[in-house]
Amino acid sequence: MKVGIIGGTGGIGQGMALRLSQNHTVYIGSRLEEKAQAACEMCSYALKVLGLPFDLIPTTNQGVVDQADVVVFSIPAENLERTIESLQGLEGKTIISLMNPMVRADFFKYNPPAEGSAAQQLQKLLPQSKVVAAFNNIPAGKWQKLSEPLDYTVCVCSDHADAKTEVMELVNSISELKALDAGPLAVSPYVEAITPLVINIARFSKKRDVGVYFK
Ligand SMILES: NC(=O)c1ccc[n+]([C@@H]2O[C@H](COP(=O)([O-])OP(=O)(O)OC[C@H]3O[C@@H](n4cnc5c(N)ncnc54)[C@H](OP(=O)(O)O)[C@@H]3O)[C@@H](O)[C@H]2O)c1
């Protein structure tokens, strides 16, 4: 699969690139191509040292849209609208949202947009694309720790059956991840809200990289 990551230079973007590029073509996107180049070099070095295969290409965020079949939005949710305005050609594509809008006060609070969730906002902004919420609850640190398998369940929500199936296959192709069909995109607020919960657990219980496994 050709998977591109908008904001691929961030913690979660690079973590995903490290795992996904072992059996998919991955485009690391950025607002600045040099930043994507640097992230790509770091990921390539880490994979080379471990003797792992990879297929990684640095590009701009627009380059991601131009070349990838599946586009992951991995930016802070508050920057979504302006980022979409800067991009062309997302129509018809499968779009993954892993964004979890939240604010930090005495604890982390889920802070969804008026549409209900970041994924629903994305679908409203891109009515001709197929938005799928997935990968919301896996900490970046776990994606990046290549010495350990990635052993989580991944809730997948979408109103587009074909795109949901495609993303569930992508999930199941990564390490030990297991995709769970969580229903339509209207369920995505519940999935996004799990992330501030696990971050609060990590903070108050003094644990690192807390995730969830449904069984
Ligand atoms: N971190 C986690 O553990 C984790 C886990 C699950 C889901 N998520 C979600 O994944 C998303 C990314 O998380 P992150 O921790 O990787 O975030 P981040 O490091 O703060 O940002 C990711 C990338 O977004 C781009 N970006 C930053 N500000 C922007 C702006 N104003 N406009 C457009 N692009 C901008 C930057 O890329 P360039 O400067 O290269 O363009 C940056 O490297 C968030 O929505 C978060 O809720 C995070």
The ligand as an SDF file (V2000), in Angstrom:
LIG
                    3D

 48 52  0  0  0  0  0  0  0  0999 V2000
    1.7970   11.6660   20.2880 N   0  0  0  0  0  0  0  0  0  0  0  0
    1.0350   10.6090   20.5340 C   0  0  0  0  0  0  0  0  0  0  0  0
    1.3920    9.7240   21.3250 O   0  0  0  0  0  0  0  0  0  0  0  0
   -0.2810   10.4510   19.8010 C   0  0  0  0  0  0  0  0  0  0  0  0
   -0.9740    9.2350   19.8790 C   0  0  0  0  0  0  0  0  0  0  0  0
   -2.1650    9.0790   19.1570 C   0  0  0  0  0  0  0  0  0  0  0  0
   -2.6670   10.1370   18.4010 C   0  0  0  0  0  0  0  0  0  0  0  0
   -1.9830   11.3230   18.3830 N   0  0  0  0  0  0  0  0  0  0  0  0
   -2.5300   12.4280   17.5750 C   0  0  0  0  0  0  0  0  0  0  0  0
   -1.6890   12.5610   16.4520 O   0  0  0  0  0  0  0  0  0  0  0  0
   -1.5810   13.9320   16.0690 C   0  0  0  0  0  0  0  0  0  0  0  0
   -0.1130   14.3020   15.9930 C   0  0  0  0  0  0  0  0  0  0  0  0
    0.4820   14.1080   17.2540 O   0  0  0  0  0  0  0  0  0  0  0  0
    2.0270   14.4640   17.5100 P   0  0  0  0  0  0  0  0  0  0  0  0
    2.2870   14.2010   18.9390 O   0  0  0  0  0  0  0  0  0  0  0  0
    2.8680   13.7990   16.4780 O   0  0  0  0  0  0  0  0  0  0  0  0
    1.9700   16.0430   17.2550 O   0  0  0  0  0  0  0  0  0  0  0  0
    3.1230   17.1020   16.9630 P   0  0  0  0  0  0  0  0  0  0  0  0
    4.4550   16.4490   17.0560 O   0  0  0  0  0  0  0  0  0  0  0  0
    2.8440   18.2870   17.8270 O   0  0  0  0  0  0  0  0  0  0  0  0
    2.7940   17.5490   15.4610 O   0  0  0  0  0  0  0  0  0  0  0  0
    2.9220   16.6690   14.3650 C   0  0  0  0  0  0  0  0  0  0  0  0
    3.3020   17.4710   13.1410 C   0  0  0  0  0  0  0  0  0  0  0  0
    2.2470   18.3600   12.8070 O   0  0  0  0  0  0  0  0  0  0  0  0
    2.7930   19.4300   12.0410 C   0  0  0  0  0  0  0  0  0  0  0  0
    2.2550   20.7000   12.5260 N   0  0  0  0  0  0  0  0  0  0  0  0
    2.5170   21.3170   13.7100 C   0  0  0  0  0  0  0  0  0  0  0  0
    1.8800   22.4980   13.7780 N   0  0  0  0  0  0  0  0  0  0  0  0
    1.2140   22.6360   12.5910 C   0  0  0  0  0  0  0  0  0  0  0  0
    0.4060   23.6670   12.0310 C   0  0  0  0  0  0  0  0  0  0  0  0
    0.1630   24.8160   12.6820 N   0  0  0  0  0  0  0  0  0  0  0  0
   -0.1020   23.4540   10.7890 N   0  0  0  0  0  0  0  0  0  0  0  0
    0.1610   22.3270   10.0950 C   0  0  0  0  0  0  0  0  0  0  0  0
    0.9520   21.3230   10.5750 N   0  0  0  0  0  0  0  0  0  0  0  0
    1.4590   21.4810   11.8030 C   0  0  0  0  0  0  0  0  0  0  0  0
    4.3110   19.4080   12.2350 C   0  0  0  0  0  0  0  0  0  0  0  0
    4.8960   18.9660   11.0090 O   0  0  0  0  0  0  0  0  0  0  0  0
    5.7380   19.9570   10.0460 P   0  0  0  0  0  0  0  0  0  0  0  0
    6.2720   21.0810   10.8860 O   0  0  0  0  0  0  0  0  0  0  0  0
    6.8250   19.0730    9.5540 O   0  0  0  0  0  0  0  0  0  0  0  0
    4.7960   20.3920    9.0010 O   0  0  0  0  0  0  0  0  0  0  0  0
    4.5100   18.3690   13.3190 C   0  0  0  0  0  0  0  0  0  0  0  0
    5.7120   17.6490   13.2090 O   0  0  0  0  0  0  0  0  0  0  0  0
   -2.3550   14.7540   17.1170 C   0  0  0  0  0  0  0  0  0  0  0  0
   -3.5950   15.1320   16.5980 O   0  0  0  0  0  0  0  0  0  0  0  0
   -2.5280   13.7800   18.2780 C   0  0  0  0  0  0  0  0  0  0  0  0
   -3.7370   13.9830   18.9740 O   0  0  0  0  0  0  0  0  0  0  0  0
   -0.8010   11.5010   19.0520 C   0  0  0  0  0  0  0  0  0  0  0  0
  1  2  1  0
  2  3  2  0
  2  4  1  0
  4  5  1  0
  4 48  2  0
  5  6  2  0
  6  7  1  0
  7  8  2  0
  8  9  1  0
  8 48  1  0
  9 10  1  0
  9 46  1  0
 10 11  1  0
 11 12  1  0
 11 44  1  0
 12 13  1  0
 13 14  1  0
 14 15  2  0
 14 16  1  0
 14 17  1  0
 17 18  1  0
 18 19  2  0
 18 20  1  0
 18 21  1  0
 21 22  1  0
 22 23  1  0
 23 24  1  0
 23 42  1  0
 24 25  1  0
 25 26  1  0
 25 36  1  0
 26 27  1  0
 26 35  1  0
 27 28  2  0
 28 29  1  0
 29 30  1  0
 29 35  2  0
 30 31  1  0
 30 32  2  0
 32 33  1  0
 33 34  2  0
 34 35  1  0
 36 37  1  0
 36 42  1  0
 37 38  1  0
 38 39  2  0
 38 40  1  0
 38 41  1  0
 42 43  1  0
 44 45  1  0
 44 46  1  0
 46 47  1  0
M  CHG  2   8   1  16  -1
M  END
$$$$
